[in-house]
């Protein structure tokens, strides 16, 4: 009995070590990057991304017109293309880890570790993807989102459209703003089946609320874990209308007005140097291409 009680501190120590290792594993390392890439943890202060740095958990990442960044975490990789706005959230359990990518705009390529259970989720304004482990690309525009699979299997669902499909290698699925799902494949398209309609957890660019808001539908998954919509439910990108929230993205002019499209910004513009505080309703010039595109 005495030896049993003596072993308890050692077991607790081992469990704490495992917990610490998982906590550290929630952060992503920048393996490659260009200029015009920023990240923020509070959606107010933007920090330039440089190679070799660690991106904190729950950070939003924004890339400019020629910005690209590749993140690594163990065997997993996530690559952001130009004009992309997305965040990565990781929740660690005692023996598990769950990753949620909230992508509002642009293109992200993911290479996810294979596991027996789904552990990675991608939320866009138009569709959601559930992943056990695979290589695939998610592209989001103002009017649609699509998923293309290179390896493995990804379950993709629309929100209020109530449709879902399992997308395999060489196959693609697209969901538009009207929640219409279309499928395609090199050999044959994936089959589509019905699921319960749900509410999106992230709004489309320029929209005040996500798909399904106000229709009495529940959110997809745990919205609080994504939890990164603005106070008014919209996150502005590159000077587009933010509906009273903060305007994120690449305002290359740094100073001047936040709105490069003569639309109502209604928030604070954050430039490539993180100090572009604009008035929102003016005629700021987003020249985006400052000629800096070095690795």
PyMOL commands that set and color helices and strands:
alter all, ss='L'
color gray80, all
select helices_A, chain A and resi 2-24+223-226
alter helices_A, ss='H'
color red, helices_A
select strands_A, chain A and resi 28-33+37-40+47-48+54-55+59-63+69-73+76-80+85-92+97-111+120-123+127-131+135-140+144-151+154-158+163-167+171-176+181-185+192-194+236-237+247-251+269-271
alter strands_A, ss='S'
color yellow, strands_A
deselect
rebuild
show_as cartoon
